Amino acid sequence: MGDLSNQQQQQTEELYISSKIVVIIYSILFIISSIGNTTVFISLIKNRHRKLRINLMILNLTIADLIVTYIMIPLEICWRITNEWLAGDIVCRIMQAFRAFGPYLSSMVLVCISLDRYFAVIHPMKVNDAHRRSKIMLTFAWLISIVCSVPQTIVFHTESHPQYPDFVQCVSYNSLTERQEILYSTFGIAALYLIPLIIIIFCYVRIIWEIYKRSIQLSKDNRNNNVEKCNQRTTMHINNDNQDCHQQTNSVGSGVSDEQNNNNNDQNDNNNNRSKSRFHLRRSDLSQVEKARIRTLRMTIIIVMAFVWCWTPYASIVLLFHFYKPQVENMHKDLKDALFMFAVSNSCVNPLVYGSYTTVAEQLTDKFKYSEDRVVNDDGLITSRGPGSAFEFALEIVRQLLGETKAKEIQPPMMLKMP
């Protein structure tokens, strides 16, 4: 009897120490996540006038992380401190719905970000519908997250301990059969992790493949341009030699004609110089635009990688627990807690990732515009409020992406007056 009492006391002490460690870790995560996400949220609200789609996406992702920070993490802390549920049945159901809503919304917004980058790279000329499309995607993300979270209010409820009626917990016990519980957990992991992961992988594989194809095409175009320039220089050299021989055989007395020719040549040189400088300016813009787009793409890829890195271990354990229960059932409870905390830490990692890329918005809106009429959107495309120049610059982008021959087939709209 004494040995049994000592064993129970030892288990109680181990549970107390384990709960204390978990509370400390959750408290650290809460501090980091609250500072990071609140700072990013305030910064995005202050800069909402920029109306960049990537900022809108990150704002929604930050809201999801704030829900995790201020609802899920405090709930876990209180649970570990009290070891029982003290807030009643209704609050139990509502809090469990919010507890699921944060991660659902986070994964759905990541899908929206991936689809937005997909359309930006694969269909770069469909810029006019991009903002409306992003709002529609985010609306569906919120609706799907709500629909996936509502069943929590049905599954979870308060339940008293059979031997200790005053000890109440907020659990899903006795709500579902074993088969129903497996289906429900599988649905949750599929909606939270597996389906978003498949969509995200598809989007970025297509993006990387498209960038790879364009880089090959661009290198071919550069080689062809170099060959064409070399041929032009050879032709010009031969023509100049012929002109020199012809001028030596001509009689003197064409002074007026020579002067006119010199004036015309000077004027042509000036026009060519202005054209070259203008073309060089646009080439510089294109280079800066590509850098900005690659930087934004890199940021979104890192955010997705952080999501996969943090949630994969926990999602794997949940699936293994239901489909290979005998093998996983004896897993130490501390390891399960650690994997769930690792998943929750994704809300701490996100603000660190896009916090390090906060200069993207400034680069896209300030660094690339060289006149008051020029503005840059978050696809890296430069648009203009002036007539004609927006189409002209878009045509230059088409030349870079499609090549000179196909670009010639595109004509400006009749209502635009080309300079």
Residue pairs with C-beta under 8 A, 6 or more apart in sequence:
18 333
18 334
18 337
19 80
19 81
19 83
22 76
22 80
22 337
22 341
23 77
23 80
23 81
25 341
26 73
26 76
26 77
26 80
26 341
26 344
27 77
29 73
29 341
29 344
29 345
29 347
29 348
30 69
30 73
30 74
30 77
32 348
33 65
33 68
33 69
33 73
33 347
33 348
33 351
34 69
34 70
36 348
36 350
36 351
36 352
36 355
37 62
37 65
37 66
37 69
37 347
37 350
37 351
38 66
39 351
39 355
40 58
40 62
40 351
40 354
40 355
41 59
41 62
41 63
41 66
43 358
44 55
44 58
44 59
44 62
45 59
47 55
47 361
48 55
48 59
50 361
50 365
51 131
52 361
52 364
52 365
52 377
52 378
53 116
53 130
53 131
53 134
53 377
53 378
53 379
54 113
54 116
54 296
54 299
54 300
54 360
54 361
54 378
55 361
55 378
56 134
56 135
56 138
57 109
57 112
57 113
57 116
57 134
57 138
58 354
60 105
60 109
60 112
60 138
60 141
60 142
61 106
61 109
61 110
61 113
61 303
61 350
62 350
62 351
63 105
64 102
64 103
64 105
64 106
64 109
64 347
65 102
65 106
65 347
65 350
65 351
67 98
67 101
67 102
67 105
68 102
68 103
68 106
68 344
68 347
69 347
71 95
71 98
71 99
71 102
72 98
72 99
72 102
72 103
72 344
73 344
75 95
75 99
76 344
79 85
84 167
84 168
84 169
85 92
85 158
85 168
85 169
85 170
86 168
87 95
88 158
89 157
89 158
92 156
92 157
92 158
92 170
93 152
93 153
93 154
93 156
93 157
94 153
95 170
96 152
96 153
96 155
96 156
96 170
97 149
97 150
97 152
97 153
98 149
99 152
100 148
100 149
100 152
100 188
101 145
101 146
101 149
102 347
103 192
103 311
103 343
104 144
104 145
104 148
104 149
104 191
104 192
105 141
105 142
105 145
106 307
106 346
106 347
106 350
107 191
107 192
107 193
107 196
107 307
107 311
108 140
108 141
108 142
108 144
108 145
108 196
109 138
109 141
110 196
110 200
110 303
110 304
110 307
111 137
111 141
111 196
111 199
111 200
112 134
112 137
112 138
112 141
113 300
113 303
113 304
114 199
114 200
114 203
114 204
114 300
114 304
115 137
115 199
115 203
116 130
116 133
116 134
116 137
117 203
117 204
117 207
117 296
117 297
117 300
118 203
118 204
118 206
118 207
119 126
119 130
119 133
120 130
120 293
120 379
120 380
121 207
121 210
121 211
121 293
121 297
122 206
122 207
122 210
124 379
124 381
124 397
124 401
125 394
125 398
127 377
127 379
127 381
127 383
130 377
130 379
144 191
148 188
148 191
148 192
151 184
154 175
155 172
155 175
155 176
155 184
156 170
156 171
156 172
156 175
157 170
157 171
157 172
157 175
158 168
158 169
158 170
158 171
159 168
159 169
159 170
159 171
159 173
159 174
160 166
160 167
160 168
161 167
161 168
161 169
172 181
176 184
181 322
182 322
182 323
185 318
185 319
185 322
186 319
186 322
189 315
189 318
189 319
192 311
192 315
193 311
193 312
193 315
194 315
197 308
200 304
204 301
204 304
207 297
214 401
217 403
218 400
221 403
281 370
282 393
282 396
285 368
285 370
285 382
285 393
286 396
286 397
286 400
288 367
288 368
289 368
289 376
289 380
289 381
289 382
290 380
292 360
292 363
292 364
292 367
292 368
292 376
292 380
293 379
293 380
295 357
295 360
295 363
296 357
296 360
296 364
296 378
296 380
299 353
299 354
299 357
299 360
302 353
303 350
303 353
303 354
306 346
306 349
306 350
306 353
307 346
310 342
310 343
310 345
310 346
310 349
311 343
311 346
313 339
313 342
313 343
314 339
314 340
314 342
314 343
315 343
317 328
317 331
317 336
317 339
320 327
320 328
321 328
321 329
361 378
364 376
364 377
364 378
364 380
365 375
365 376
368 374
368 376
368 382
369 375
369 376
369 382
373 384
373 385
373 386
373 389
374 382
374 383
374 384
374 389
375 382
375 383
375 384
375 385
376 382
376 383
377 383
381 394
381 397
382 393
383 390
383 393
383 394
384 390
384 393
387 416
387 417
388 412
388 416
388 417
388 418
388 419
389 419
391 412
391 413
391 416
391 418
392 412
392 418
392 419
395 407
395 410
395 412
398 406
398 407
398 410
399 407
412 418
